[in-house]
Amino acid sequence: MTIDFEELDYRETPIGELSLRRRTQLSLGTEVYEVKLGDEFLMSSLFTEGEVALARIGLAASGTGPLDVVVGGLGLGYTARAVLEDRAVRSLLVIDALAAVIDWHRQGLVPLGSGLCADPRCEFVNGDFFAMLDSPGIDSRDFTRRFHAILVDIDHSPRHVLHASHAALYRGDGLKQLAEHLHPGGVFALWSNDPPDEEFMTVLGGVFPQCEAHVVTFPNPLQHRDATNTVYVARTALRQV
């Protein structure tokens, strides 16, 4: 007998009620994993193209390696897995503020968890990504450490944030702080559920000498139409010889 719906975990968190659910999408004959924060859907294994594109587009702009990468936001692990599929990646720090999300992967409650935990290049860090950007270094063991790419998938978009404290990242000063954690020529890439935002592009261009927005199109089988996400990519200046 198959189970059409199961709540795998439920926890009270500082930002609300967090739940992990597994259900069968009967119209597609597909098993779906979903994460909800209160009544709001945060992520679904049915739609992962944007998360994968965040990794692939961001790393394509990062050079040939070896690459040290940060992913802000673990979620169901699709961005992290796509990063590790690139053999140029030497190390990956995945930062998530919610200990429950990391636990789901370590306990094998989500499909990609075991594979991510088994890869020696991958390390989970339970912490506030935004607060870490405001510190001397992201890696608490070595504050001098810089990264070749920082890929972020936490908020819905620069305009639609999960918490008011996140909004500072998407302004000039916040982006300058993030850029300080990158090597020369390093890449910042950001997932967004909204179409390209010209105002945010202007702010991004005021900090990074190179920036662009990529529209990622993928099928939505529930609505029988295409859907889109946006991946912003920005690059710091190369060191002058």
N, C-alpha and C positions, 0 to 999 in steps of 0.2 A: 504493500500500500504506500503510495506517495503522499507526502504532506504538502498541502497547497499553501500553507502559511505557518511560519514559526518565528517567534521572537527569540533571537539567540542571546541577546544581552540588553540590559536596560540599566542606566546609571544616571544619577543626579550629578551634574557637573557645574562648574562656576558660570557657564554660559547657558545653562538650561538642561532639559531632560534629553538624554542621548540614547538612541536605541538602534540596534542592529537587527535587521529582519531578513529572513530568507523566504521567498515565495515562488510559486510556479506561475509564470505568465501563460495562462492556458491558451490564449490565442496564438502564441508563438511556440508553445511547447518548450519553453526555456526557463531554467532556474535563474532567479534574479536575487541579488543581494542589494539591500538598500540601507542607507543610514539617514535617520531623521533627527533633527534637533527641534524638540517640541513638535509642533504641527508642520514644520517646514522640512522638505526633502533636501538633504545636503548632497547626496550622491547616489548613483545607481550603477550596477554592473551592466545594465542594458545600454548605457551610453558612456563609452570610454574613449571615443576617438579623440576628443579634445585633450584629455589628459595624456594620451600617448603622443599626440602631436606636440604638446608642450615640451616633452623630452626630446623628441627627434628634431624639431626645428631649433630648439635652444642649443643642442649639442652640435648640430650641423654648422652653427655659427661660431663654435668654440675652438675650432682647430683640430689637429690630428692627435693630440694627447702626448703623454699621459695626462688625464684630466681628473681634477679633484672637484667634486660636484656637491652642492647642497640642494635638497628639495625641501621647501617649506610647505608642509601639509602632506600627511601620509595617505589619508583617506582609505580607499580600498586597495591602494598599492600599484595602480596602473602606471602612474608616472615613474615611480621608483623602478618598476620592472623594465620599462622601456629604457631608462637610463642604463641599467645593468646589462641590457642586450647589446650595448655599444662597447666593444672590447677595448676601445681607447680609454674607457673610464677606469681610473686607478682606485678611487675611493668615493664613497657616497655617504653623506650624513643626511638622514631624513628626520626632520624636526616636526613634532606635533605637540600641541599644548595639552591634548587630551590623552591621559594615560590609558584610558579604555581602548582607544584606537590602536595603540601599540600592543596592548594585551591581546586584542583580537588576532593580530598577526602572529604573535608568539604562541598563542594557544591553538592556532590552526583553525580558527572560526571562520576565516575568510579564505577564498580559494588561493590567493597568491602568497599568503603568509609564510608557509613553509619554505617556499623557494627563496623569498627575500631573506629569511632568517638563515638559510643555509649558505648564502653567498658571503664569503669572507670580506668582500669589499664594502658591504652594506652595514651601517650602524644606525640604530634608532636612538633618537634623543628626545626625551620628554621635556619640553620647555616652550616658553613663549617666544616664537620666532621674531616677533616685532620688538620685544624687549632686548633680545640678543643682538639685534642690529644696532641698538643704542649702546652696546658695550664695546670694550676694546677689541674683542674678537669673538667669532661665532663658536669656535672650538675652545671650550674652557680649559683644555689641557695645554693649549698653545695659542695665546691671544695674538701672536704675530702671524698666524696662518692665514693665507688668502686662498681664494678659490677661482677656478677657471669658469665656473657657471653657477648661478643661483637661479633656481626654477621655483616659481611660487604658484601654488594653487590652494588658496585658503578662502578668500572672499568670493562672492558671486561676480564682482566686477569692481573696478576702482570707485564706482559710485554706490554700489550696494555691498556694504561690508557687514560682517557678522557681528562686529562689536565696534563701538565708536572709537576705541583706542587704536584700531587698525588704520583709520583714515589718514593718519599722518604719513604713512609710507608713500601714499600716492600723490604727495605734494613735493615740491622741490627739495626741501630740507631732508625729508625722509628718503628720497631717492639718492641724494648725495651721501647719506649715511650708508645706504646699501652699497653704493659704488665703492666705498672705502674698503669693503671686504673682498673685492675682486682684484685679481691680477690685472696689469695693463693688458688691454685687449680682451678682458673678461666679459662674460655675457650675463645679462639679466633677462629672464624670460618670464612672462606672466600670463596665466590663463584667465579668461573672462567669459562669462556667459552672455555678455551684451555685445552688440555690434561695435566696430571700431569707434573710439571716442576721440574726436578731434581735439577737444580741450585737454584730455590726458596726454595725447601725443605731443601737444605743444609743451606741456610740463616735462615730459620725458626727454624731448629734444633739447630742453634747456639744461639738462644734466649730462646726457650722453651724446657724443658727437655723431653716433649712428643709431637710428631707431626705425622700426617699421612695424606694421600690424598685418598679421596673416589671418585671413578668414578660413576657418576649417569647416567644411561642409560634410554632413553625414546623414544617412537615412534615419528617420524617426518612424519605426514600424507601427507604433501605436496610433500615430496621426496620419500615416500614409503620405508623408511629405518629407522634404529635407529640412534639417535643422542646422544651425551654425553656432560655432564658438569663435572666439578671437584669441590669438596668441600674439602678444606684444614681445618684440625682441629688441634689446638695446645693448650696445657694446661700448666699453670704455676705450679711451684712446690708447694706442700702442705706445710703448716707451720709445722715445727718440734716441737713436744711437749717436 
